[in-house]
Amino acid sequence: MSDVAPQERRQELASRLAQVEARIGAACNAAGRDRAAVTLVVVTKFFPVTDLELLAGLGVGDVGESRDQEAAAKVAELAEATRRALHLHFIGQVQSRKAGSVARYADTVHSLDRTKVVAALDRGAATAGRRVQALVQVSLDEDPGRGGVRPQDVRRLADEVAQASCLDLRGVMAVAPLGADPAQAFARLQEVAADVRADHPQADWISAGMSGDLEDAVAHGATHLRVGTAILGSRPLLR
């Protein structure tokens, strides 16, 4: 987005953000939910650090990244005041060898799906002297390429996260299967989330819904929406 003037880009982001906020508000009204119970996480992966700064200036408090190298570099570039204003969500698959790095800057990690990754993130958080909020990623289509643990194994992994010394179990996350009805997928996730909450009442977050299906996610109890394209536009070409 380097060819777009900062003020023009700010106006574009403000307009797109307002449109998404209107969609979320309408979805909450339709579901009989309080808008304050739903957090918008603006997914900024592949976009420059200047967009994070503009979003923070527009009042965005939560942003999401999915690649460790990119996210770490952006955090290092952010002004200290901007970094303090932002809650950084790591939403991509976590490699155990990168978990220590992720633990140094991520406030919440949405994508824990293996014992090895839970242990590595916990060690990284301990080394960094931080506590990291964590969600278990649920596979709703059992596609290994998209990450996630099978629904029947979620409670076991949730127990492991809850027992970790420097992780706080906050709930579950999922991505709707490609080509499937997102409403059905999110209804299943809502059931899995209820099972986890039965053992861990504090784990009341449901991270679900993106630009194309956020209304279905809100209708099925999502507390966190991960929206990128609808706010930032099409992804820039990778360098």
C-alpha positions in Angstrom: 0.0 0.0 0.0 3.1 2.3 -0.2 1.7 4.0 -3.3 -1.4 5.3 -1.3 -1.1 8.5 0.6 -1.4 8.1 4.4 -4.5 10.3 4.7 -6.2 8.6 1.7 -5.4 5.2 3.2 -6.7 6.3 6.6 -10.0 7.4 5.0 -10.3 4.1 3.2 -9.7 2.1 6.3 -12.2 4.2 8.3 -14.8 3.7 5.7 -14.3 -0.1 5.5 -14.1 -0.3 9.3 -17.5 1.5 9.6 -19.1 -0.9 7.1 -17.9 -3.9 9.0 -19.0 -2.4 12.3 -22.4 -1.9 10.8 -22.5 -5.6 9.8 -21.5 -6.7 13.3 -24.1 -4.4 14.9 -26.8 -5.8 12.6 -25.8 -9.4 13.3 -25.8 -8.8 17.1 -29.2 -7.2 16.9 -30.5 -10.2 14.8 -29.1 -12.6 17.4 -30.2 -10.7 20.4 -26.7 -10.2 21.6 -24.8 -7.2 23.1 -22.4 -5.7 20.6 -19.9 -5.2 23.5 -19.7 -9.0 23.8 -18.1 -9.4 20.4 -14.5 -8.3 19.7 -13.3 -7.4 16.2 -9.8 -8.6 15.5 -8.5 -6.9 12.4 -6.3 -9.3 10.5 -3.3 -7.3 9.3 -1.1 -10.1 7.9 0.7 -9.2 4.6 -0.1 -5.5 5.2 2.5 -2.9 6.3 3.1 -1.7 9.8 1.8 1.7 8.7 -1.7 0.1 8.5 -1.4 -1.1 12.1 -0.6 2.5 13.1 -3.5 3.9 11.1 -5.9 1.3 12.6 -4.7 2.1 16.1 -5.4 5.8 15.4 -8.9 4.8 14.3 -9.5 3.1 17.7 -8.9 -0.5 16.7 -7.6 -2.3 19.8 -7.1 -5.9 18.4 -5.1 -7.0 15.4 -4.2 -10.4 14.1 -1.1 -11.8 12.5 -0.3 -15.3 11.2 3.4 -15.5 10.3 6.0 -15.2 13.1 8.7 -13.6 11.1 6.4 -10.9 9.7 4.6 -10.3 13.0 7.8 -10.0 15.1 9.2 -7.5 12.6 6.1 -5.4 12.7 6.0 -5.4 16.5 9.7 -4.2 16.5 8.8 -1.3 14.3 5.7 -0.1 16.2 6.0 2.9 18.4 5.9 2.0 22.0 2.6 3.8 22.6 1.0 2.1 19.6 2.2 -1.3 20.8 0.7 -0.7 24.2 -2.6 0.2 22.6 -2.8 -2.9 20.6 -3.7 -6.5 21.7 -1.9 -8.7 19.3 -3.5 -12.0 18.3 -1.5 -14.7 16.6 -4.0 -16.6 14.5 -1.8 -18.8 12.2 -0.6 -22.3 12.8 2.2 -22.3 15.4 5.4 -24.3 14.7 6.9 -25.6 17.9 10.3 -24.2 16.9 8.8 -20.7 16.5 6.7 -20.9 19.6 9.3 -19.2 21.7 9.4 -16.2 19.4 5.6 -16.0 19.2 5.4 -16.0 23.0 7.6 -12.8 23.2 5.0 -10.6 21.5 1.6 -12.3 21.1 -0.9 -11.5 23.7 -3.3 -14.2 22.6 -2.6 -17.3 20.5 -5.7 -18.7 18.8 -4.2 -21.9 17.2 -3.0 -24.4 19.7 -3.6 -27.9 18.3 -0.8 -30.1 19.6 0.7 -31.1 22.9 4.2 -30.2 21.6 3.1 -26.7 20.7 1.4 -26.1 24.0 4.6 -27.1 25.8 6.8 -25.0 23.6 4.6 -21.9 23.9 4.5 -22.3 27.7 8.3 -22.5 27.8 8.6 -19.5 25.6 6.2 -17.5 27.8 8.1 -18.4 30.9 11.4 -17.4 29.4 9.9 -14.1 28.3 8.3 -13.5 31.7 4.9 -13.2 30.2 1.4 -14.8 30.4 -0.2 -15.6 27.1 -3.9 -16.2 26.5 -4.5 -19.3 24.5 -7.3 -20.9 22.5 -7.5 -24.5 21.2 -8.0 -24.7 17.5 -10.8 -27.1 16.5 -10.8 -28.9 13.2 -14.3 -28.9 11.7 -13.3 -30.8 8.6 -10.3 -32.9 9.7 -8.1 -31.3 7.0 -4.6 -31.5 8.4 -3.4 -28.7 6.2 -5.6 -26.2 8.0 -4.7 -27.1 11.5 -6.9 -27.9 14.5 -7.6 -30.8 16.8 -10.6 -33.2 16.3 -13.6 -32.2 18.3 -13.4 -35.4 20.4 -9.8 -34.5 21.4 -10.4 -30.8 22.3 -11.2 -31.3 26.0 -7.9 -33.3 26.5 -5.8 -30.5 24.9 -7.8 -27.8 26.7 -6.8 -29.5 30.0 -3.2 -29.4 29.0 -3.4 -25.7 28.2 -5.1 -25.0 31.5 -2.4 -26.9 33.4 0.4 -24.9 31.7 2.3 -22.6 34.0 2.2 -19.4 31.8 -0.8 -19.9 29.6 -4.4 -18.9 30.3 -7.0 -21.1 28.6 -9.6 -18.7 27.1 -11.6 -20.9 24.7 -11.7 -22.3 21.2 -11.2 -21.2 17.6 -12.1 -22.6 14.3 -12.3 -21.8 10.6 -15.4 -22.9 8.6 -14.6 -25.7 6.2 -14.2 -24.7 2.6 -17.4 -25.2 0.6 -19.5 -26.0 3.7 -22.3 -24.2 5.3 -20.7 -21.9 7.9 -23.8 -21.9 10.0 -23.6 -25.6 10.6 -19.8 -25.5 11.2 -20.2 -22.7 13.8 -23.1 -24.5 15.5 -20.8 -27.5 16.0 -18.1 -25.2 17.3 -20.6 -23.7 19.8 -21.2 -27.3 21.1 -17.5 -27.9 21.5 -17.1 -24.6 23.3 -19.8 -25.5 25.7 -18.1 -28.8 26.5 -14.8 -27.0 27.2 -16.6 -24.4 29.4 -18.2 -27.2 31.5 -14.7 -28.1 32.7 -13.1 -24.6 32.5 -15.8 -21.8 33.1 -13.3 -19.1 32.3 -12.7 -20.4 28.8 -15.6 -18.5 27.3 -14.2 -17.2 24.1 -15.2 -18.5 20.7 -13.0 -17.2 17.9 -14.9 -17.7 14.6 -16.0 -15.9 11.6 -14.2 -13.9 8.9 -15.1 -11.4 6.2 -17.5 -13.6 4.4 -19.2 -15.4 7.3 -19.1 -13.1 10.3 -22.9 -13.0 10.6 -23.2 -16.8 10.9 -20.5 -16.7 13.6 -22.2 -14.0 15.6 -25.5 -16.0 15.4 -23.7 -19.0 16.9 -22.0 -17.3 19.8 -18.7 -16.0 18.4 -17.0 -13.6 20.8 -14.0 -12.8 18.5 -14.3 -12.2 14.7 -11.1 -12.3 12.6 -11.7 -9.9 9.7 -9.1 -8.9 7.2 -10.1 -8.4 3.6 -13.4 -6.5 4.3 -11.3 -3.9 6.2 -7.9 -3.8 4.6 -8.8 -4.8 1.1 -7.2 -7.5 -1.2 -3.9 -8.7 0.1 -0.9 -7.1 -1.5 1.4 -9.2 -3.6 4.0 -11.1 -1.5 7.5 -9.9 -1.9 
